[in-house]
Amino acid sequence: MSDSAPRTAFDAVLRRRFLISGWPWRCVAYLLTAAAPLAAAAVPLVLLGLPWVFALRRATGRDPAPVTVALLAVLGVLLVAGVGPLVAVPLAELERRRLRLVDARPIASGHRTVHGVWARLRTRYGEAATWRELGYLCLLLVVAPVVYLVLLVFLLLVGAFLLSPLLARGGRVALGFGSVADPMEALPYALAGLALVPTIPYLTAVVAGAHAAVARALLGRGPDERLRAELVEVSRSRARLVGAFETERRRIERDLHDGAQQRLVSLTLQLGMARLDVPPDSPAALSVADAHEQAKRLMTELRELIRGIHPRVLTDRGLPAALREIADRSTIPVTVDAELPDRLPAHVEGTAYFVVSEALANVAKHSGASEAVVTVRRRGDLLTVEVRDDGNGGADPREGTGLTGLADRVAVIDGRMLLSSPVGGPTIVQVELPCGKG
């Protein structure tokens, strides 16, 4: 068996050191504190169930009056279903907190976070978690008192057995399974009670563990809520990865811009000065001139590489300015219509920029278009980017034109890409990116 600390009452019962651990006392505390939610739930739910009591009395009376019985039963259902959740939801939160006494595993509510009183009420009545909590509360009121009463009777019986020699001094005493008239006759009962004492912590732990297991099953997240929570966590993890990726891109861009590019500029200047110092007709002049030209070409390529990793203008001036810079470098005329009231999240700006950059590169290489139009709009928490060209159309992601990569990049931040490219054109690439509330 593992030496790790037990996390539930059932785990603790199986340990050899259970009796000398704190778990018996935790189980006792859990059972004793159950009185609070029981009392808090009993009064309102019993009041709500009064129509059922009257319906039962009518049904068992001399004149059942079926219509009246049915109306009372329906009224009881409506009251419990309508008002019951208002009692069940806060008590379920109390039960989840109390569960920590005998179950160290985390338990999360199956409710969604909603702001506003009326919005919260509408949401709660439509959630499966609310009705599971109401079911738990009804089960708590019906079953828990019976189980706890049986446990209490057992404890009283063990106590009576232990004290039977003292009780028998005053005369004959009934002890459940028989009666005794003197201390010597009560001695076997006392020995039996003494033998039963060690079972009390185990029985208490089993009852507390069973109660906790029911509470966890009904008050925690159901399969749908757990799946939804896992999907949310996956989305958050993906967002963190995207953020880390963008941060790393910016670091690489900064290192290349401030490090390698500056040294290359210095080298190019030195080669230019050396080219001036070397006599034009000397053997070294041709080599120096060739090295100078290669350095200038390399500097141009490095500048393009840096811009491709993360353009400085995108960081400094935002998406509209960066898109206009792409348009200026394009080999075909590009009109940019970008109206954005404020800056967007960095990962959204980066995705939109590279979508437009790749889309315009595809237009220049494959479409045969004479012009293109880039339109950017933000409506609420959605950014729409559209690239339209008047080319030949017929673009197909399966032909390896980079459209599949664009769609994958957009999907990383929960966006979507739409493509319309009939033969003969025009081709429209539209991207929708969530960008948070403005």
Secondary structure, 3 states (H helix, E strand, C coil): CCCCCCCEHHHHHCCCCHHHCCHHHHHHHHHHCCHHHHHHHHHHHHHHCHHHHHHHHHHCCCCCCHHHHHHHHHHHHHHHHHHHHHHHHHHHHHHHHHHHHCECCCCCCCCCCCCCHHHHHHHHHCCHHHHHHHHHHHHHHHCHHHHHHHHHHHHHHHHHHHHHHHHHHHCCEECCCCEECCHHHHHHHHHHHHHHCCHHHHHHHHHHHHHHHHHHHHHCCCHHHHHHHHHHHHHHHHHHHHHHHHHHHHHHHHHHHHHHHHHHHHHHHHHHHHHHHCCCCCHHHHHHHHHHHHHHHHHHHHHHHHHHHCCHHHHHHCHHHHHHHHHHHCCCCEEEEEECCCCCCHHHHHHHHHHHHHHHHHHHHHHCCCCEEEEEEEECCEEEEEEEECCCCCCCHHHCCCHHHHHHHHHHCCCEEEEECCCCCCEEEEEEEECCCC
